[in-house]
């Protein structure tokens, strides 16, 4: 059986995993801030929903970036 060398440099998977975890933590913090500020009365429920949709729209292209 033949083995082929990896097409990606060594360590790429670890860097990509670390980036994904970091991005998930950043967006979790954004969602928590929106939720707590809504509970405190700074935003209405409708504004919170709109802001969550806008964060979701911003998250997609950031997630697709490859560094």
N, C-alpha and C positions, 0 to 999 in steps of 0.2 A: 504494500500500500504506500502511495506517495503522500508526502506531507508538503504543504505549501506554506511559505512564509506569510506572516500576517501582513495585511495591507496597511495597517496603522502602526505608528511608532509605539514603542513600549511606554506604558503609563497613560495612554490616552483614555482607557476605560476608567481609571482612577480619577483623572482630572475631570472627565465628563460626569462621573458620579458625584464628585465633590461640588461641581457647578450646579448640578440638579438639586442637591440637598440645600445648598446655599440659596438658590432661587426660591425653593419651596418655603424656606424659613422667612425670607424677605416678604413674600406674598402673604404668608400666614400672619406676619406682623401687621401688614397693611389691612387685611381683613379684620383682625382683632381691634385695631384702632378705629376702623369704621364702625364696628359693632358697639364698642364701648362708648364712643362719642354719640351714637344714636341712643343708647340707653341713658346717657347723661342729658339728652335733650338738645344737643347741638345740631342734629340732623333729624328730619322726619323719616318715617319708614320708607316713603317714596324716594326721598333723596338717597337713602342708604342703598336701595335697590339699584338706582341709577348709577351711583358710584361703584358698586360692585360690578355692574355690567361694563363700566368703563375700564376698571382694573383688569377684568377678564379679557377685554379686547386688547389691552396693552400687554398682557401676559403672553399671548400666543406668539407674536413675533420674537419676543425675548427668549421664549423657550426654544424656538427654532434656530436661533443663532448658534453657530459652532465656533468655538474659540480655539 
